[in-house]
Amino acid sequence: MRIFATENYRLSRLPFGARVFYSLFLGLVFLGLLSCLGFAFGKSGLTSPAIAEYYRGEESGLGSKSFLELLETAHFHLFSIPIFFLVLGHIFFLSSIADRTKLAVILTAFVALLLEIVLPWLIVYHSRAWVWLEHPTRAALLATFLVFIVVPLQEMWSGEIDGQWNGDEQDS
């Protein structure tokens, strides 16, 4: 852990074993992200009308998702997603990209995660019109989580971010 406290810390300078460990973790998170996308689109569909029907059940006559179904999903998300957000964000913050970029990606991911939890409630209890936010929310989640995965992997194994070398040698 001492390596994280140094001012000149670089993911590319991690010991080989730590880079392998982080890479395996990030690879599993990527597979989890793919399964999450498959699960989300498989259950609720790809189109806005299909998503609205999934939550509200108006056309099928099945009725909307119950309060307990929404609460169970929110409960699961509120206990599991923050852990992944913390770990991925921590690894991402250890990269050498600009602090403003890091902050923008972290805040975008947070807002998207929050919307992912709140939107079903709004769709069911307020209006089906909220369904328009589902696709941008899912796109933002996918994009930010891919950044959380790709940036550290690139820096750990190539030592380069944005074309700048982050290893021991510096171009003059």
Secondary structure, 3 states (H helix, E strand, C coil): CHHHHCCCCCHHHCCHHHHHHHHHHHHHHHHHHHHHHHHHHHHHCCCHHHHHHHHHCCCCCCCCCCHHHHHHHHHHHHHHHHHHHHHHHHHHHCCCCCHHHHHHHHHHHHHHHHHHHHHHHHHHHCCHHHHHHHHHHHHHHHHHHHHHHHHHHHHHHHCEECCEECCCCCCC
